[in-house]
Amino acid sequence: MVIKRIGPLSVAKISFVLYAFIGLIVGACVALIGMAGFALGDAGRTGPFLGMALGVGAVIVMPVFYGVLGFLVALISAAIYNLAAGIVGGVELDVQ
């Protein structure tokens, strides 16, 4: 079996979902770090809600950022694959 063409939009949609999920995990980690800084007393210098606002912002912004970036990179990568597969013949898979 030889893969000669990949649908760029279908790959991009799957990548959007996968990278948005990764962004949610990264955003949650950033939120925890922000809340830890708030709990350790660093909030006195930066304002009482800055750590919490950055944490909530990270949970919202990171999935969107990662999802959009993953969508664009996958879309471009699939299009480039289609060009390269047209020249060299695609990827050969041995499936049982």
C-alpha positions in Angstrom: 0.0 0.0 0.0 1.4 3.4 -1.0 0.1 6.7 0.4 0.1 9.1 -2.5 -2.0 11.9 -1.2 -3.1 13.2 2.2 -6.1 15.5 2.7 -4.5 18.6 4.2 -7.7 19.9 5.8 -8.5 16.5 7.5 -5.0 16.3 8.9 -5.2 20.0 10.1 -8.5 19.4 11.9 -7.1 16.4 13.8 -4.0 18.3 14.6 -6.1 21.2 15.9 -7.9 19.0 18.4 -4.7 17.2 19.5 -2.7 20.4 20.0 -5.6 22.1 21.7 -5.6 19.3 24.2 -1.9 19.6 24.7 -2.4 23.4 25.1 -5.0 22.7 27.8 -2.4 20.5 29.7 0.3 23.2 29.3 -2.2 25.9 30.4 -3.1 24.0 33.5 0.5 23.6 34.4 1.1 27.3 33.9 -2.0 28.0 36.0 -0.7 25.8 38.8 2.6 27.6 38.7 0.9 31.0 38.8 -1.2 30.0 41.7 1.8 28.6 43.5 3.5 32.0 43.1 0.4 33.7 44.4 0.3 31.3 47.4 4.0 31.9 48.2 3.4 35.6 48.8 4.8 37.0 45.6 1.4 38.6 45.0 2.4 41.5 47.3 4.6 43.0 44.7 2.6 42.3 41.6 -1.0 42.7 42.8 -3.2 40.2 44.6 -4.9 38.8 41.5 -2.1 38.8 38.9 -1.1 35.2 39.5 -4.6 34.0 39.4 -5.4 36.1 36.3 -2.4 34.7 34.4 -3.4 31.2 35.4 -7.0 31.6 34.2 -5.7 33.3 31.0 -3.3 30.5 30.4 -6.0 27.9 30.5 -7.9 29.8 27.9 -5.1 31.2 25.7 -2.8 28.2 25.5 -5.3 25.7 24.0 -6.3 28.3 21.4 -2.7 29.2 20.6 -1.5 25.6 20.4 -4.6 24.5 18.4 -4.3 27.3 15.8 -0.5 26.7 15.5 -1.0 23.0 15.2 -3.7 23.5 12.5 -1.5 25.7 10.4 1.6 23.6 10.7 -0.3 20.4 9.8 -2.0 22.1 6.9 1.3 23.3 5.4 3.0 20.0 6.2 0.4 17.9 4.4 0.4 20.2 1.4 4.2 19.8 1.2 3.9 16.1 1.6 1.5 16.0 -1.4 4.0 17.9 -3.5 6.9 15.6 -2.5 4.8 12.4 -2.9 4.0 13.6 -6.4 7.7 13.7 -7.2 9.0 10.6 -5.5 5.8 8.4 -5.3 4.7 8.5 -1.7 5.3 6.5 1.4 5.1 2.7 1.2 3.3 0.9 4.0 3.4 -2.9 4.6 0.1 -3.7 6.4 -0.9 -7.2 7.5 
